[in-house]
Amino acid sequence: MPTTPTVPTAAPHPAATKPTKPHPMRVWIVEDHQLFCELLIDYLKAAAHVEVVGTSVDQAPLFRELGTREIDVVVLDLNLQGAGGMRVLEELGKLPKAPQVVILSATATEHSVNLAVRLGARAYIDKGASLNELLLAFEQIAQGGVYFSDLPRRVLIDLAARRGRVEEDKVTVRETEVLARLARGEAIKEVAGDIGVSKWAVYRIRNELRRKLELADDKELIEYALKIGLAEGPADHAP
């Protein structure tokens, strides 16, 4: 009885069995100090697993791009003109598919670190740390972890040791934004226009801050903002 000849099976093409190369981590930088931003870009270009897909000095270009492309990580400064970094962090957290956020800031006070963590930042690096820590943060985030450089880590340890809510927890993101702007010397009308509320709303926020924090007047309010790092003193001009 004749047998049916066996048709040899073609060996798979090498390209078909080659594992898919993971795409590099797509990073967007929000930083309003141009020289520091250029330094970051040059440093990250040397990392094989990182692609800087864009930069901006504020949040508007970032949110436009998020509507058209995937961004894995946003490196975010806190001391931004316009909407502050905390406001940007809060708005990112509302997105259905939000990128992970790494805070990279000269400010690492109890208030800023605590609020950033509450708003969902996955890493916090002070600008005095080595830029290599940024790559370590990316690595931890890719594995589902978190990362803090030494200064914000010590801040968190101190907060945990005290086992209580610090007084800055009383302050909302909107109040933080208003306080930072007033501390920088912006007029009530200017603050109101930038954040999209009436000047009377800004007055109410200012008065509520004074009540919450038990501060007697605007001078004490500004001193408080300087103490927790929401505004720069005369000698503080680090990027």
C-alpha positions as CSV (number, residue, x, y, z in Angstrom):
1,M,0.0,0.0,0.0
2,P,1.5,3.3,-1.0
3,T,2.3,5.7,1.8
4,T,1.6,9.4,1.7
5,P,4.9,11.3,1.4
6,T,5.7,13.4,4.4
7,V,6.0,17.1,3.6
8,P,9.1,18.5,5.3
9,T,8.3,21.4,7.7
10,A,10.3,24.5,7.0
11,A,12.5,25.7,9.8
12,P,11.3,28.9,11.3
13,H,13.1,32.0,10.1
14,P,15.6,33.2,12.7
15,A,13.8,36.6,12.8
16,A,10.6,34.9,13.7
17,T,12.0,33.3,16.9
18,K,14.1,36.2,18.0
19,P,12.7,37.6,21.3
20,T,11.1,41.0,21.0
21,K,13.4,43.7,22.2
22,P,11.7,45.8,24.9
23,H,11.2,49.4,24.0
24,P,13.3,51.9,25.9
25,M,11.6,53.8,28.8
26,R,10.0,56.8,27.2
27,V,10.7,59.9,29.4
28,W,9.4,63.4,29.3
29,I,11.2,66.1,31.3
30,V,9.3,69.1,32.8
31,E,12.1,71.6,33.9
32,D,12.2,75.3,33.5
33,H,16.0,75.7,33.9
34,Q,17.3,75.4,30.4
35,L,20.9,74.5,31.3
36,F,19.9,71.9,33.8
37,C,17.4,70.4,31.3
38,E,20.2,70.2,28.6
39,L,22.4,68.5,31.2
40,L,19.7,65.9,31.9
41,I,19.2,65.2,28.2
42,D,22.9,64.7,27.5
43,Y,23.2,62.4,30.5
44,L,20.2,60.3,29.6
45,K,21.2,59.9,25.9
46,A,24.0,57.7,27.1
47,A,21.5,55.3,28.7
48,A,20.6,52.5,26.3
49,H,17.2,51.8,27.9
50,V,16.0,55.4,28.1
51,E,14.6,57.6,25.4
52,V,13.8,61.3,26.1
53,V,10.7,61.9,24.0
54,G,10.2,65.5,24.9
55,T,10.8,68.4,27.3
56,S,8.9,71.4,28.4
57,V,9.1,74.3,30.8
58,D,5.5,73.7,32.0
59,Q,2.6,71.2,31.8
60,A,0.8,72.3,28.6
61,P,3.0,70.5,26.0
62,L,3.2,67.4,28.2
63,F,-0.6,67.0,28.4
64,R,-1.0,67.6,24.7
65,E,1.5,64.8,24.0
66,L,-0.1,62.5,26.4
67,G,-3.2,62.6,24.2
68,T,-1.3,61.3,21.2
69,R,1.5,59.1,22.5
70,E,2.6,56.9,25.3
71,I,4.9,58.3,27.9
72,D,6.2,56.0,30.6
73,V,7.9,58.4,33.0
74,V,7.7,62.1,33.7
75,V,10.7,63.7,35.4
76,L,9.1,66.7,37.1
77,D,10.6,69.7,38.8
78,L,8.4,71.2,41.6
79,N,9.5,74.9,41.3
80,L,7.8,75.7,38.0
81,Q,6.3,79.0,36.9
82,G,2.6,78.9,36.1
83,A,1.0,75.9,37.6
84,G,3.4,74.5,40.2
85,G,4.9,71.0,40.1
86,M,2.5,69.7,42.7
87,R,-0.5,70.8,40.6
88,V,1.0,69.0,37.6
89,L,1.5,65.9,39.7
90,E,-2.1,66.0,40.9
91,E,-3.5,66.5,37.4
92,L,-1.3,63.6,36.1
93,G,-2.8,61.3,38.8
94,K,-6.3,61.9,37.4
95,L,-5.5,60.5,34.0
96,P,-6.8,57.0,33.2
97,K,-3.4,55.9,32.0
98,A,-1.0,58.1,33.9
99,P,2.7,58.0,33.5
100,Q,4.9,57.3,36.5
101,V,6.4,60.5,38.0
102,V,9.9,61.1,39.3
103,I,10.3,64.3,41.3
104,L,13.7,65.9,40.6
105,S,13.8,69.1,42.6
106,A,16.0,71.4,44.6
107,T,13.2,71.3,47.2
108,A,13.1,68.4,49.6
109,T,11.3,69.6,52.7
110,E,8.9,67.7,54.9
111,H,6.0,69.3,53.1
112,S,7.2,68.8,49.6
113,V,8.2,65.1,50.0
114,N,5.2,64.2,52.0
115,L,2.7,65.8,49.6
116,A,4.5,64.4,46.5
117,V,4.2,60.9,48.0
118,R,0.5,61.4,48.9
119,L,-0.1,62.5,45.2
120,G,1.5,59.4,43.8
121,A,5.1,60.2,42.9
122,R,7.1,57.0,42.5
123,A,10.5,58.5,43.1
124,Y,11.9,61.7,44.6
125,I,15.4,62.8,44.0
126,D,16.9,66.1,45.2
127,K,19.1,68.0,42.7
128,G,22.1,67.7,45.0
129,A,22.2,63.9,44.4
130,S,24.1,62.2,41.6
131,L,22.3,62.0,38.2
132,N,23.0,58.3,38.4
133,E,20.3,58.1,41.0
134,L,17.8,59.0,38.2
135,L,18.7,55.8,36.4
136,L,18.4,53.9,39.6
137,A,14.9,55.4,40.0
138,F,13.9,54.3,36.5
139,E,15.1,50.8,37.2
140,Q,13.1,50.6,40.4
141,I,10.0,52.0,38.8
142,A,10.2,49.5,35.9
143,Q,10.1,46.7,38.5
144,G,7.1,48.2,40.3
145,G,9.1,49.8,43.1
146,V,9.8,53.3,44.4
147,Y,13.0,55.2,44.9
148,F,14.2,58.1,47.1
149,S,17.6,59.7,47.2
150,D,19.3,60.2,50.5
151,L,17.8,63.6,51.5
152,P,14.1,62.8,50.9
153,R,14.6,59.3,52.3
154,R,15.8,60.8,55.6
155,V,12.8,63.1,55.5
156,L,10.4,60.2,55.2
157,I,12.2,58.2,57.9
158,D,11.9,61.2,60.2
159,L,8.2,61.5,59.5
160,A,7.6,57.8,60.0
161,A,9.4,57.9,63.3
162,R,7.2,60.7,64.6
163,R,4.1,58.5,63.8
164,G,1.9,61.4,63.2
165,R,0.6,63.8,60.5
166,V,2.8,66.8,60.1
167,E,1.0,70.2,60.1
168,E,1.7,70.6,56.4
169,D,-0.8,67.7,55.8
170,K,-3.5,70.2,56.5
171,V,-2.7,72.2,53.4
172,T,-4.3,71.2,50.1
173,V,-2.7,71.3,46.7
174,R,-4.6,74.4,45.7
175,E,-3.6,76.1,49.0
176,T,0.0,75.1,48.4
177,E,-0.1,76.7,44.9
178,V,-1.6,79.9,46.2
179,L,0.8,80.1,49.1
180,A,3.8,79.5,46.9
181,R,2.7,82.3,44.5
182,L,2.0,84.8,47.2
183,A,5.4,84.0,48.8
184,R,7.0,84.8,45.4
185,G,5.5,88.2,45.5
186,E,2.6,87.7,43.0
187,A,-0.4,90.0,43.4
188,I,-3.8,88.6,44.4
189,K,-5.3,89.5,41.0
190,E,-2.4,87.9,39.2
191,V,-2.7,84.6,41.2
192,A,-6.4,84.6,40.6
193,G,-6.1,85.0,36.8
194,D,-3.4,82.3,36.5
195,I,-5.3,79.6,38.5
196,G,-8.7,80.5,37.1
197,V,-10.6,81.7,40.2
198,S,-11.8,85.1,41.4
199,K,-9.6,87.3,43.5
200,W,-12.1,86.8,46.3
201,A,-11.5,83.1,46.2
202,V,-7.7,83.8,46.6
203,Y,-8.5,86.0,49.6
204,R,-10.5,83.2,51.1
205,I,-7.7,80.6,50.5
206,R,-5.2,83.0,52.1
207,N,-7.4,83.6,55.1
208,E,-8.1,79.9,55.5
209,L,-4.3,79.1,55.4
210,R,-3.7,81.6,58.2
211,R,-6.5,80.0,60.2
212,K,-5.3,76.5,59.7
213,L,-1.7,77.2,60.4
214,E,-2.5,79.6,63.3
215,L,-0.5,82.5,61.7
216,A,-1.2,86.1,62.7
217,D,-0.7,87.9,59.4
218,D,0.7,87.8,55.9
219,K,4.3,88.3,57.1
220,E,4.1,85.0,59.2
221,L,2.4,83.3,56.2
222,I,5.4,84.2,53.9
223,E,7.9,83.2,56.6
224,Y,6.1,79.8,56.8
225,A,6.3,79.4,53.0
226,L,10.0,80.0,53.1
227,K,10.5,77.6,56.0
228,I,8.8,74.7,54.2
229,G,10.5,75.4,50.9
230,L,7.6,76.8,48.8
231,A,9.6,79.9,47.9
232,E,13.2,80.8,47.7
233,G,15.0,83.1,50.1
234,P,17.4,85.8,48.9
235,A,20.4,83.3,48.9
236,D,18.5,80.4,47.4
237,H,18.9,80.2,43.6
238,A,19.8,76.6,43.0
239,P,18.2,75.1,39.8
